[in-house]
């Protein structure tokens, strides 16, 4: 059974929440976040407010996947991670 956009948003929020609370992550998580953000941006039922955040999330994950010091990248984006998760949860 394919994942609905609600499931995809929940997965995205879960990964970003883990980055925020654990202040750690992996390159493969960043790559998964990037793929999810791209896919969700193409979905016409996604709220415009979430699509704006998805652009930022995609940039975060693209840059993060290329970082030698991913921990620093995640730490630097802590305020953004909170905002993104809040936005996703609000409009989901």
C-alpha contacts under 8 A as a table, 3 or more apart, distances in Angstrom:
res1	aa1	res2	aa2	distance
3	X	6	X	7.86
3	X	7	X	5.74
3	X	8	X	6.41
4	X	7	X	5.19
4	X	8	X	6.29
5	X	8	X	4.87
5	X	9	X	6.03
5	X	40	X	6.92
5	X	43	X	7.81
5	X	46	X	7.86
6	X	9	X	5.14
6	X	10	X	6.16
6	X	92	X	6.79
7	X	10	X	4.97
7	X	11	X	6.18
8	X	11	X	5.14
8	X	12	X	6.15
8	X	36	X	6.78
8	X	40	X	7.66
9	X	12	X	4.98
9	X	13	X	6.04
9	X	40	X	7.88
9	X	88	X	7.01
9	X	92	X	7.40
10	X	13	X	5.08
10	X	14	X	6.04
11	X	14	X	5.01
11	X	15	X	6.25
12	X	15	X	5.35
12	X	16	X	6.24
12	X	33	X	6.20
12	X	36	X	6.87
12	X	37	X	7.87
13	X	16	X	5.15
13	X	17	X	5.89
13	X	85	X	5.42
13	X	88	X	6.81
13	X	89	X	7.58
14	X	17	X	5.02
14	X	18	X	6.17
15	X	18	X	5.09
15	X	19	X	6.30
15	X	29	X	7.30
15	X	33	X	7.54
16	X	19	X	4.97
16	X	20	X	6.16
16	X	81	X	6.20
16	X	85	X	6.78
17	X	20	X	4.94
17	X	21	X	6.00
17	X	81	X	7.17
17	X	82	X	7.52
17	X	85	X	6.75
18	X	21	X	5.20
18	X	22	X	5.47
18	X	23	X	7.23
18	X	24	X	7.51
18	X	25	X	7.68
19	X	22	X	5.54
19	X	23	X	4.95
19	X	24	X	5.31
19	X	25	X	5.74
19	X	74	X	6.64
19	X	81	X	7.67
20	X	23	X	5.21
20	X	24	X	7.71
20	X	74	X	7.49
20	X	75	X	7.99
20	X	78	X	5.82
20	X	81	X	6.01
20	X	82	X	6.90
22	X	25	X	7.97
23	X	71	X	6.83
23	X	74	X	6.23
23	X	75	X	6.21
23	X	78	X	7.97
24	X	70	X	7.67
24	X	71	X	5.61
24	X	74	X	6.71
25	X	29	X	6.55
25	X	30	X	7.63
25	X	70	X	7.24
25	X	71	X	7.16
25	X	74	X	7.69
26	X	29	X	5.16
26	X	30	X	6.46
26	X	65	X	7.86
26	X	70	X	7.43
27	X	30	X	5.06
27	X	31	X	6.22
27	X	64	X	7.01
27	X	65	X	4.74
27	X	66	X	7.66
27	X	70	X	7.71
28	X	31	X	4.94
28	X	32	X	6.13
28	X	65	X	7.32
29	X	32	X	4.97
29	X	33	X	6.09
30	X	33	X	5.03
30	X	34	X	6.11
30	X	61	X	4.66
30	X	62	X	6.88
30	X	64	X	6.17
30	X	65	X	5.33
31	X	34	X	5.01
31	X	35	X	6.27
31	X	61	X	6.50
31	X	62	X	6.99
31	X	65	X	6.15
32	X	35	X	5.12
32	X	36	X	6.15
33	X	36	X	5.10
33	X	37	X	6.04
33	X	57	X	7.63
33	X	58	X	7.11
33	X	61	X	6.14
34	X	37	X	5.20
34	X	38	X	6.23
34	X	57	X	7.35
34	X	58	X	4.98
34	X	59	X	7.87
34	X	61	X	5.36
34	X	62	X	6.17
35	X	38	X	5.23
35	X	39	X	6.13
36	X	39	X	5.10
36	X	40	X	6.00
37	X	40	X	5.19
37	X	41	X	6.10
37	X	54	X	5.40
37	X	55	X	7.38
37	X	57	X	6.78
37	X	58	X	5.65
38	X	41	X	5.28
38	X	42	X	6.74
38	X	54	X	7.67
38	X	58	X	6.97
39	X	42	X	5.46
39	X	43	X	6.92
40	X	43	X	5.16
40	X	46	X	7.09
40	X	51	X	7.71
40	X	54	X	7.73
41	X	44	X	7.81
41	X	46	X	7.36
41	X	51	X	5.65
41	X	54	X	6.68
41	X	55	X	7.93
43	X	46	X	5.87
46	X	50	X	6.67
46	X	51	X	6.79
47	X	50	X	5.37
47	X	51	X	6.46
47	X	91	X	6.89
48	X	51	X	4.92
48	X	52	X	6.33
49	X	52	X	5.34
49	X	53	X	6.62
49	X	87	X	7.62
49	X	91	X	7.74
50	X	53	X	5.04
50	X	54	X	6.03
50	X	87	X	6.66
50	X	88	X	6.14
50	X	91	X	7.07
51	X	54	X	4.83
51	X	55	X	6.50
52	X	55	X	5.48
52	X	56	X	7.00
53	X	56	X	5.18
53	X	57	X	6.16
53	X	84	X	6.23
53	X	87	X	7.62
54	X	57	X	4.85
54	X	58	X	5.90
55	X	58	X	5.18
55	X	59	X	6.34
56	X	59	X	5.15
56	X	60	X	6.16
57	X	60	X	4.96
57	X	61	X	6.09
57	X	84	X	7.60
58	X	61	X	5.19
58	X	62	X	5.95
59	X	62	X	5.14
59	X	63	X	6.05
60	X	63	X	5.36
60	X	64	X	5.90
61	X	64	X	4.82
61	X	65	X	5.97
62	X	65	X	5.38
62	X	66	X	6.80
63	X	66	X	5.37
63	X	67	X	6.44
64	X	67	X	5.13
64	X	70	X	5.97
64	X	73	X	6.32
64	X	74	X	7.68
65	X	70	X	7.64
67	X	70	X	5.31
67	X	73	X	7.30
69	X	72	X	5.59
69	X	73	X	6.61
70	X	73	X	4.94
70	X	74	X	6.20
71	X	74	X	5.19
71	X	75	X	6.14
72	X	75	X	5.00
72	X	76	X	6.03
73	X	76	X	5.20
73	X	77	X	6.46
74	X	77	X	5.21
74	X	78	X	6.35
75	X	78	X	5.36
76	X	79	X	7.94
77	X	80	X	5.21
77	X	81	X	6.10
78	X	81	X	5.13
78	X	82	X	6.50
79	X	82	X	5.38
79	X	83	X	6.44
80	X	83	X	5.05
80	X	84	X	6.00
81	X	84	X	5.17
81	X	85	X	6.16
82	X	85	X	5.36
82	X	86	X	6.12
83	X	86	X	5.11
83	X	87	X	6.13
84	X	87	X	5.12
84	X	88	X	6.18
85	X	88	X	5.12
85	X	89	X	6.05
86	X	89	X	5.17
86	X	90	X	5.99
87	X	90	X	5.07
87	X	91	X	6.26
88	X	91	X	5.50
88	X	92	X	5.75
89	X	92	X	5.24
